Amino acid sequence: MTLLDRFLSYVRIDTQADEHSNASPSTAKQLNLCRLLASECEAMGLADVSLSEHGVVMATVPATVPHDAPTIALVAHVDTSPETSGTNVKPVVHANYDGSDLVLPGDPSKVLRVADNLELTQLIGGTIITSNGTTLLGADDKSGVAVFMAAAERLITKREVPHGPIRLVFTCDKEVGY
C-alpha cells in the first residue's frame, strides 16, 4: 500500500473527538481506526502489538542491530477536531498542482487562495490533498499515523536497514486535551 493510499484510507474513517464526553476515548468511533491499526501492525509482523480499552495502540518494529540500542518512540494521535464534522470525509487529491486557487468541490464558496496562502507557490507540480470542503480532512494527525505505518512497513520488510527497536504509539483524544 502506498503512503498516499494509506493516508486516504485513514482520513475516510471518522474519528472526531467529543470535548463534552467523560468516556475514554471520548468517542467510540475512534476505536474503529485503532482496531484497524492494530490489525495492520499484526499483519505486518510487528512485535508486541496491543490495543488498550482506551484506544492506545502500541507495536514494535524489532531491532536489526545485534547490540543494545535505544528504543525510539513514534507517537501520533488518531482523533480529529470536534469543531468540524469528520463524517463522510471525501479527500480530494490535487495532483500536479498548477499554482492556481483551489476551489473545494463540495462547497465552492470555500477556496484556498494563493494570495492568502503564499506557501502554495512552493508546491507547484506537487500533490496537495484537501477535503472536498464539507468536512475537515483530518491530516492532523492522520498524516503522522500514515507516515509511521508506512515507515514501519518498510523497516519490517527491509531488515538490512540498521536500527534499534522502534515503538509505534497511537493515542486518542489529543484534540480535546486528554
Buried (B, 14 or more C-beta within 10 A) or exposed (E): EEBBEBBBBBBBBBBBBBEEBEEBBBBEBBBBBBEBBBEBBEEBBBBEBEBBEBBBBBBBBBBBEEEEBEEEEBBBBBBBBBEEBBEEBBBBEBEEBEEEEBBBBBEEEBEBEBEEEEEBEEBEEEEBBBBBBBBBBBBBBBBBBBBBBBBBBEBBEEEEEEBBBBBBBBBBBBBBEB
